[in-house]
Amino acid sequence: MSVKERIFAPPPAPGPVQFDERFEAWVVSRHADVRRVLGDHAAFSSDELAHGAHPAPHRDNPVLRSLPSLDPPRHHELRRLVARVFTPRAVSALEPSIAETARTLLVGGAGEVVEGFASPLTVATLAGLLGISPERRADFVRWTITISEFAGANAEDPVRQARFHQDLAELRTCIREVVAKPAGGLIPALAAALDESELLDLVTTLIVMGHETTTRLIYHAVLCLERFPAAPTPGLVEEVLRYLPPVGGTERFTTTRVDVDGVTIPRGARVVASIRRANRDPLVFAAPDAFDATRDPNPHLSFGTGIHVCLGLRLAAGQAAVAIRALREAVPGRWRVPEDGLEATISPVGVDIQRMRLTAQ
């Protein structure tokens, strides 16, 4: 089976709650169950450090101590601090600069989509929002990769541990430099309300979550448009989010014993909410395995729900829409992603593409 066939292979149909030995976790996959798990933060906490039954090998990762991993009241306090950057008006104001960056990156055609276009586009947007200088953008990408990969068994590898602590120290130094000589952006504004450790945790989270989600959304959209070239632009990004979500699943930890669809899950258990399977639930989506950019409504769960709904969802979707418009201008007509120009890691919880070459057909 080719890489693209594996990427587009339909996930298992949603089913009852089950314990999966691979994840040492309870897996929920029906739309209603996933929505409940993601929305009920009191019973299904994001705070692994507080509610996980076993010590997390990646406990030093700042992402575990910031916005996506915190419960109220601290979650609400942090969210209010950064929410103004992601309002519809603020995102709309960013679109002209995002479009200009996209056009600049595509001078001479598309070519390599991940490293040559999607990644630098999202890095430029996030770095500008945070107030990080263009000279640090290559470091920015390296920090993102190192920190995002520092999880699970990877965190027990001494080589990865050393790289993680080195890159985190570099990021801390960069943040100090921005605070000392502010030139606009979110970091100086946050520094007035947070201590240095809190600032590092939050900035790290914004970098990792904002960069990974948006880059994946862009190249997933490229693959979908290669396979479904007649898809209309309105509704396209939302259907890509449903059909091939940037994040295939997310974790929660039970704060008490809880019943889900007739299954009792013990306190302190890891629960994996399978977003990709929930997005194909036939009880919610007609012809769930068909790509249909005209779906309305399209209640996918790719940005979550409840208090932890993705803060940057408008920015991610907006960047993806701008990126697709720019790519269509640079590569008119049919697109082709050759198999020898595509490298990806495919797991039960999602797709991670390392390399993608786009050409005109």
Secondary structure, 3 states (H helix, E strand, C coil): CCHHHHHHCCCCCCCCCEEECCCCEEEECCHHHHHHHHHCCCCEECCHHHHCCCCCCCCCCHHHHCHHHCCCCHHHHHHHHHHHHHCHHHHHHHHHHHHHHHHHHCCCCCEECHHHHHHHHHHHHHHHHHCCCHHHHHHHHHHHHHHHHCCHHHHHCHHHHHHHHHHHHHHHHHHHHHHHCCCCCHHHHHHCCCCHHHHHHHHHHHHHHHHHHHHHHHHHHHHHHHHCCCCCCCCHHHHHHHHCCCCCEEEEEECCCEEECCEEECCCCEEEEEHHHHCCCCCCCCCCCCCCCCCCCCCCCCCCCHHHCCCCHHHHHHHHHHHHHHHHHHCCCCEECCHHHEEEEEECCEEEEEEEEEEEC
